[in-house]
Amino acid sequence: MRLSATYSASRLVPVLLALTWGVCAGQSQNFSGNWHLDVEKSNWGAVSRPVSVVIVIDHHNPEITYQGTVIYANEDIRTFGFTGAFDGKPYPMSRSYGNGAITLQRVDPYTFSSTFHSEDGRYTESARTWISRDGKTLRRQLTLRSPEGTKHWLEVYRKA
């Protein structure tokens, strides 16, 4: 039995589209860019609300370089950053809490988790960072455990 070309093409096109979508869905989103904090869309909980945060990410999977500046009212500008990879290994990092190490793990193509531990063991900051499918919005859900207690907050960033 011979199938018509139209029938064969109509059956083949959906299969090819499904395969293409499956391959693309499995690829990791690139986090690179200049990201500006949307202070109003963020949820600060019990932490101090900054005036401005700018993050610059250079991501070449699995490596990532993450540099930022934060400004609080009536304070000097603070800088932070690290270079690491999504491999679960510790990478040195300095924070306002002191020196320590951060580990990074890829959760899914749009999400990674990170955990910072200060050298003195007094501070642990965990973050879950995810990017929108269109690559224009970055969100960070954070938890800080310190001698002062536990605090939670959400940061929302827009790509510049």
C-alpha positions as CSV (number, residue, x, y, z in Angstrom):
1,M,0.0,0.0,0.0
2,R,1.4,3.3,-1.0
3,L,0.8,6.5,1.1
4,S,0.3,9.8,-0.5
5,A,3.1,12.5,0.0
6,T,0.5,14.8,1.7
7,Y,-0.4,12.1,4.2
8,S,3.3,11.3,4.9
9,A,4.2,14.9,5.4
10,S,1.2,15.6,7.6
11,R,2.4,12.8,9.9
12,L,6.1,13.6,9.8
13,V,5.8,17.4,10.6
14,P,4.3,16.9,14.1
15,V,6.9,14.3,15.0
16,L,9.8,16.6,13.9
17,L,8.3,19.5,15.8
18,A,8.0,17.4,18.9
19,L,11.6,16.2,18.6
20,T,12.8,19.8,18.1
21,W,10.9,21.1,21.1
22,G,12.2,18.3,23.2
23,V,15.8,19.0,22.4
24,C,15.3,22.8,23.0
25,A,13.4,22.2,26.3
26,G,16.4,20.2,27.6
27,Q,18.9,23.0,27.0
28,S,19.9,25.2,29.9
29,Q,18.8,28.8,29.8
30,N,21.7,31.3,29.8
31,F,21.7,33.7,32.8
32,S,24.2,36.2,31.3
33,G,23.2,39.8,31.3
34,N,22.9,43.0,33.3
35,W,20.1,42.6,35.8
36,H,18.5,45.6,37.7
37,L,16.5,45.0,40.9
38,D,12.8,45.8,40.7
39,V,12.5,47.0,44.3
40,E,8.7,47.3,44.1
41,K,8.1,43.8,42.7
42,S,10.4,42.2,45.3
43,N,9.2,41.0,48.7
44,W,11.5,42.0,51.5
45,G,10.1,40.3,54.6
46,A,12.2,41.3,57.6
47,V,15.3,42.3,55.7
48,S,16.4,45.9,54.9
49,R,15.1,47.1,51.6
50,P,17.9,48.3,49.3
51,V,17.7,51.4,47.1
52,S,19.3,49.6,44.2
53,V,21.0,46.4,43.2
54,V,22.7,45.7,39.9
55,I,24.0,42.2,39.0
56,V,26.2,41.4,36.1
57,I,26.3,37.7,35.2
58,D,28.6,36.1,32.6
59,H,27.4,32.5,32.1
60,H,29.2,29.9,30.0
61,N,27.7,26.6,31.1
62,P,28.7,25.2,33.6
63,E,30.9,28.2,34.6
64,I,29.3,31.4,35.9
65,T,30.8,34.7,37.1
66,Y,28.4,36.8,39.2
67,Q,29.3,40.4,40.2
68,G,27.1,42.9,41.8
69,T,26.6,46.2,43.7
70,V,24.0,47.0,46.3
71,I,23.1,50.5,47.6
72,Y,21.2,51.0,50.9
73,A,20.0,54.4,52.1
74,N,22.7,56.2,54.1
75,E,25.4,53.5,53.5
76,D,28.3,53.1,51.2
77,I,28.0,51.0,48.0
78,R,28.7,47.3,48.7
79,T,30.1,45.0,46.1
80,F,29.9,41.2,45.9
81,G,30.8,38.5,43.5
82,F,32.2,35.1,42.8
83,T,33.3,32.8,40.0
84,G,32.2,29.2,40.1
85,A,30.4,26.4,38.3
86,F,27.3,24.3,38.7
87,D,29.1,21.4,40.1
88,G,28.4,21.4,43.9
89,K,32.1,22.3,44.7
90,P,32.8,25.2,47.1
91,Y,34.1,28.4,45.6
92,P,35.6,31.3,47.7
93,M,33.3,34.3,48.2
94,S,33.3,37.4,50.4
95,R,30.1,38.8,51.7
96,S,29.0,41.4,54.2
97,Y,28.9,38.5,56.7
98,G,32.6,37.8,56.0
99,N,34.6,35.4,53.9
100,G,33.3,32.0,53.1
101,A,32.4,29.6,50.2
102,I,29.5,29.2,47.9
103,T,28.3,26.0,46.2
104,L,26.1,25.9,43.1
105,Q,23.8,23.2,41.7
106,R,21.7,23.2,38.5
107,V,18.1,22.3,39.5
108,D,16.6,22.4,36.0
109,P,17.2,24.3,32.7
110,Y,15.8,27.6,34.2
111,T,16.9,27.2,37.9
112,F,20.0,26.9,40.0
113,S,20.5,26.8,43.8
114,S,23.3,28.2,45.8
115,T,24.5,28.0,49.4
116,F,27.0,30.4,51.0
117,H,28.6,29.4,54.3
118,S,30.7,31.9,56.2
119,E,34.1,30.7,57.4
120,D,33.1,31.2,61.1
121,G,29.9,29.0,60.6
122,R,27.6,31.8,61.9
123,Y,26.0,32.6,58.5
124,T,24.3,30.5,55.9
125,E,22.5,32.0,52.9
126,S,20.6,29.7,50.6
127,A,19.2,31.0,47.3
128,R,17.1,29.5,44.5
129,T,17.6,31.5,41.3
130,W,15.4,31.1,38.3
131,I,15.0,32.9,35.0
132,S,11.8,33.3,33.0
133,R,11.4,31.4,29.8
134,D,11.7,34.6,27.8
135,G,15.0,35.5,29.5
136,K,13.8,38.9,30.7
137,T,13.1,38.3,34.4
138,L,15.3,36.8,37.1
139,R,14.0,35.9,40.5
140,R,16.0,34.9,43.7
141,Q,14.3,33.4,46.7
142,L,16.7,33.7,49.6
143,T,16.9,32.4,53.2
144,L,19.5,33.7,55.7
145,R,20.3,31.8,58.9
146,S,22.3,33.8,61.3
147,P,22.8,34.4,65.1
148,E,19.9,36.9,64.8
149,G,17.5,34.3,63.4
150,T,16.2,33.2,60.0
151,K,15.0,35.7,57.4
152,H,13.3,35.0,54.0
153,W,12.9,37.4,51.0
154,L,12.3,37.4,47.2
155,E,14.3,39.6,44.8
156,V,12.9,40.3,41.3
157,Y,15.3,41.6,38.5
158,R,14.7,42.9,35.0
159,K,17.2,42.4,32.3
160,A,18.7,45.8,31.1
